[in-house]
Amino acid sequence: MSDKPSILIVGAGAIGSFYGAILKKAGCRVSAVLRSEYDAVKANGISVSSPLGDLSYRPDNVYRDGDTPEEAPDYLILCVKVLPGVDRVSLVKPWMGKNTRLVLIENGLDIERELADAFPDNPLISCLAFIAASRTAPGVVEHKAYGKLVMGSFPKGIDESCQTLADLFTEGGIKIDLTDQVVGERWRKCLWNTPFNPLSVIANGADTLSILDAEGGEDLIRAMIREVMAVAAAEGYPMDEKVIEQNIEGTRAMPAYKNSMALDYLNGRPIERDAVLGNVVAIAKHHGIAVPHLNTVLVTLRIRGLLESA
């Protein structure tokens, strides 16, 4: 039996399945809690095509919601969308043991607190995924590029649990950047996510290069990034102006890419509007900072949502 820690993935979509594959490659026992894809994964495992090679694997255990765990995992990795009405505490509570480390690989800002409050005695590790991956069929994932995780203990620091998990991901073949200021890194990721994800929905699922190549597209992205930076600075996380061009140049360097919010929109799934954009606008309001571009995009998404639900 492996002496590596046991892993449970809750939310084994594209992201959860990929990072589960990496930990499986590192020699961990990896299990998954599934909803709609239970039958496909139970029968065929999880197929992951990747520039890293064929990462396909069979989870050691496949559970449905409501199943009784055989044992509590050493690490529970939560990869569900942060959406209104999704009770993440209730999702993980049945699977949490006394010594389980809770790991979030999720988009958004200010998303850790409710889980930290619910499980104050369990270490919480917050991760930001820099990856292009999509689910193409039940239990089938296409990993196109990247895969790096930025991770740290929440609210700050790097504890032993975090270091151990980082070492396992590294052993599995991906790049890990450890940080003792993971909240600040979430603000850094918002510089990209907060403009590109919502605009892709307003533009009917547009890819990244279509957004940038539209007349005025780059200028709009720059303006939105500057507003995010102003809010981050008010929260104690100032950033150098050069990161604006770094984000634009980095986006142009990668293939045209439909981000996760665009794919959710195109497939009729709820979008992470508040986690990615709404929380930034709310924090701006708290500090009395004007964010006209961000607010306009947020209100437009709300209007669109009302029309689509009518």
C-alpha positions in Angstrom: 0.0 0.0 0.0 1.3 3.5 -0.9 2.5 5.6 2.0 1.4 8.7 0.0 -1.6 10.6 1.4 -5.1 9.8 0.2 -6.9 12.4 -2.0 -10.6 13.0 -2.5 -11.7 15.2 -5.4 -15.1 16.9 -4.9 -16.1 18.4 -8.2 -14.2 16.2 -10.7 -14.8 18.4 -13.8 -12.0 19.5 -16.1 -9.9 21.1 -13.3 -10.5 18.5 -10.6 -10.0 15.6 -13.0 -6.7 17.0 -14.2 -5.2 17.7 -10.8 -6.4 14.3 -9.6 -4.5 12.8 -12.5 -1.3 14.6 -11.5 -1.6 13.3 -7.9 -2.4 9.8 -9.2 0.8 10.0 -11.2 2.6 11.0 -8.1 1.5 7.7 -6.4 -1.5 8.9 -4.3 -4.7 7.1 -3.9 -7.2 9.4 -5.6 -11.0 9.1 -5.3 -13.8 11.3 -6.6 -17.3 12.4 -5.6 -19.4 12.8 -8.7 -23.0 13.8 -9.7 -24.0 13.5 -13.3 -20.9 11.7 -14.5 -20.9 8.9 -11.9 -21.9 6.1 -14.3 -19.4 7.1 -17.0 -16.4 7.4 -14.6 -17.4 4.3 -12.7 -17.4 2.3 -16.0 -14.5 3.9 -17.8 -12.4 6.0 -15.4 -11.3 9.5 -16.3 -9.6 10.2 -19.7 -7.1 13.1 -19.7 -5.3 13.9 -22.9 -2.4 16.4 -22.3 0.8 17.8 -23.6 2.3 15.9 -20.6 1.1 12.6 -22.1 -1.9 10.4 -21.5 -2.9 11.1 -17.9 -6.0 8.9 -17.9 -6.7 7.0 -14.7 -9.3 5.1 -12.7 -10.1 6.7 -9.4 -9.6 4.3 -6.4 -13.2 5.0 -5.3 -16.0 6.7 -7.1 -18.8 8.1 -4.9 -22.1 9.7 -5.4 -23.4 12.6 -3.3 -24.9 11.1 -0.2 -22.6 8.0 -0.1 -21.0 7.1 3.2 -17.2 7.6 3.0 -15.2 4.5 3.8 -12.6 6.7 5.5 -11.8 10.4 5.7 -9.2 11.5 3.2 -5.9 13.1 4.1 -6.6 15.9 1.5 -10.0 16.9 0.2 -9.7 19.0 -2.9 -12.8 21.1 -3.7 -13.1 22.1 -7.4 -16.8 23.1 -7.7 -17.9 26.4 -9.2 -18.5 29.2 -6.7 -22.1 30.0 -7.4 -25.1 31.4 -5.5 -27.1 28.5 -4.0 -24.1 26.1 -4.0 -23.5 25.3 -0.3 -19.9 24.3 -0.4 -19.8 23.7 3.4 -22.5 21.0 3.0 -20.8 19.5 0.0 -17.6 18.7 1.9 -18.9 18.2 5.5 -19.7 14.5 5.1 -16.1 13.8 3.9 -14.1 15.9 6.3 -12.2 14.0 9.1 -10.4 15.4 12.1 -7.1 15.4 10.2 -8.4 16.2 6.7 -6.7 19.1 5.0 -9.1 21.1 2.9 -7.8 22.4 -0.5 -9.6 24.9 -2.7 -8.8 25.0 -6.4 -11.5 27.5 -7.4 -11.8 30.8 -9.1 -12.8 34.0 -7.4 -12.0 36.4 -4.6 -13.0 36.2 -0.9 -14.1 32.6 -1.3 -12.2 30.9 1.5 -13.8 32.5 4.6 -17.0 30.5 4.9 -15.1 27.3 4.7 -12.4 28.4 7.1 -15.1 29.4 9.6 -16.9 26.1 9.2 -13.8 24.0 9.7 -11.6 26.1 12.0 -9.5 23.1 13.2 -8.6 21.8 9.7 -5.8 23.3 7.7 -7.1 25.2 4.6 -4.9 25.5 1.5 -6.0 27.9 -1.2 -4.8 27.3 -4.8 -5.1 29.3 -8.1 -5.0 27.3 -11.3 -3.3 28.7 -14.4 -4.5 26.1 -16.9 -6.3 25.7 -20.2 -8.4 22.6 -19.9 -12.0 21.6 -20.8 -14.3 18.7 -20.4 -15.3 17.4 -23.8 -17.6 14.5 -22.8 -18.5 12.7 -19.5 -15.3 11.7 -17.9 -13.2 13.0 -20.8 -10.9 16.0 -20.3 -8.7 17.8 -22.8 -5.7 19.6 -21.2 -4.4 22.1 -23.8 -1.7 24.1 -22.0 -0.2 25.3 -18.7 -1.3 23.6 -15.4 0.7 25.7 -12.9 -0.7 26.1 -9.4 0.0 29.0 -7.1 -0.8 27.9 -3.6 -0.5 28.8 0.1 -2.0 28.3 3.4 -5.0 30.5 4.2 -5.1 33.3 5.3 -1.3 33.4 5.0 1.9 31.4 5.4 3.0 28.0 4.1 2.5 25.2 6.6 3.7 21.6 6.5 0.4 20.3 4.9 0.8 22.9 2.1 4.4 22.0 1.5 3.7 18.3 1.3 0.9 18.8 -1.2 3.1 21.1 -3.3 5.8 18.4 -3.4 3.3 15.8 -4.6 2.1 18.1 -7.4 5.7 18.7 -8.4 6.4 15.0 -8.4 3.4 14.6 -10.7 4.9 16.9 -13.2 3.5 20.4 -12.9 5.0 23.7 -11.7 4.1 24.9 -8.3 4.6 28.4 -6.9 4.3 28.6 -3.2 3.3 31.9 -1.6 2.9 33.0 1.9 0.4 35.7 0.7 -2.2 33.7 -1.2 -4.9 36.4 -0.9 -2.6 38.8 -2.7 -2.1 36.2 -5.4 -5.9 35.9 -5.8 -5.9 39.6 -6.5 -3.2 39.1 -9.1 -5.3 36.4 -10.8 -8.3 38.8 -10.8 -6.4 41.1 -13.0 -7.0 38.6 -15.8 -10.2 36.8 -14.8 -12.2 39.9 -13.8 -12.0 41.5 -17.3 -11.7 38.5 -19.6 -14.3 36.1 -18.1 -17.3 38.5 -17.9 -16.5 40.1 -21.3 -16.5 36.7 -23.0 -20.1 36.2 -21.8 -21.3 39.6 -22.9 -19.7 38.8 -26.3 -21.6 35.5 -26.7 -18.7 33.3 -25.7 -15.9 35.1 -27.5 -12.4 33.8 -27.2 -9.5 35.8 -25.8 -8.1 37.0 -29.1 -11.5 38.1 -30.4 -11.8 40.3 -27.3 -8.4 41.8 -27.7 -8.7 42.3 -31.5 -12.0 44.1 -31.4 -11.7 47.8 -31.9 -11.2 49.3 -28.4 -10.8 45.8 -26.9 -7.3 46.2 -25.5 -8.1 49.6 -24.1 -11.2 48.2 -22.3 -9.1 45.4 -20.9 -6.5 47.9 -19.7 -9.1 50.1 -18.0 -10.7 47.1 -16.2 -7.3 45.8 -15.0 -6.5 49.3 -13.7 -9.7 49.3 -11.7 -9.0 45.9 -10.2 -5.5 47.2 -9.3 -7.0 50.2 -7.5 -9.3 48.0 -5.4 -6.4 45.6 -4.6 -4.2 48.4 -3.5 -7.0 49.6 -1.1 -7.0 46.1 0.3 -3.3 46.2 0.9 -2.0 44.5 -2.2 -0.5 47.2 -4.5 0.9 46.1 -7.9 3.3 47.5 -10.4 1.7 49.2 -13.5 3.7 46.9 -15.7 1.5 43.9 -14.9 -1.2 45.4 -17.2 0.9 44.9 -20.3 2.2 41.6 -19.0 -1.4 40.3 -18.8 -2.2 41.5 -22.4 1.1 40.2 -23.9 0.7 36.8 -22.1 -2.8 36.4 -23.4 -1.7 37.2 -27.0 1.1 34.7 -26.7 -1.3 31.8 -26.1 -3.8 30.3 -28.6 -7.2 31.8 -28.9 -8.9 30.5 -25.8 -12.5 30.3 -24.6 -12.2 30.7 -20.8 -14.2 28.7 -18.2 -17.0 31.3 -18.0 -17.4 31.4 -21.7 -17.7 27.6 -21.8 -20.2 27.6 -19.0 -22.3 30.3 -20.8 -22.2 28.5 -24.1 -23.3 25.2 -22.5 -26.1 26.8 -20.5 -24.5 26.5 -17.1 -24.5 29.1 -14.4 -21.5 31.5 -14.4 -19.3 32.6 -11.5 -20.4 36.2 -11.9 -20.1 37.3 -8.3 -17.0 35.3 -7.3 -15.1 36.7 -10.3 -16.6 40.2 -10.7 -19.3 41.0 -8.1 -17.1 40.6 -5.1 -14.5 43.0 -6.6 -17.2 45.6 -7.2 -18.6 45.1 -3.6 -15.1 45.6 -2.1 -14.6 48.7 -4.3 -17.9 50.1 -2.9 -16.8 49.4 0.6 -13.6 51.5 0.0 -15.5 54.2 -1.9 -13.5 53.5 -5.1 -15.1 54.3 -8.4 -15.0 51.3 -10.8 -17.2 52.4 -13.7 -16.0 49.9 -16.3 -16.3 46.9 -13.8 -19.7 48.1 -12.6 -21.1 48.5 -16.2 -20.0 45.0 -17.1 -21.5 43.6 -13.8 -24.9 45.4 -14.4 -24.9 44.2 -18.0 -24.4 40.6 -16.9 -27.2 41.0 -14.4 -29.6 42.3 -17.1 -28.5 39.5 -19.4 -29.2 37.0 -16.7 -32.7 38.3 -16.1 -33.5 38.2 -19.8 -32.2 34.7 -20.2 -34.2 33.4 -17.1 -37.4 35.1 -18.2 
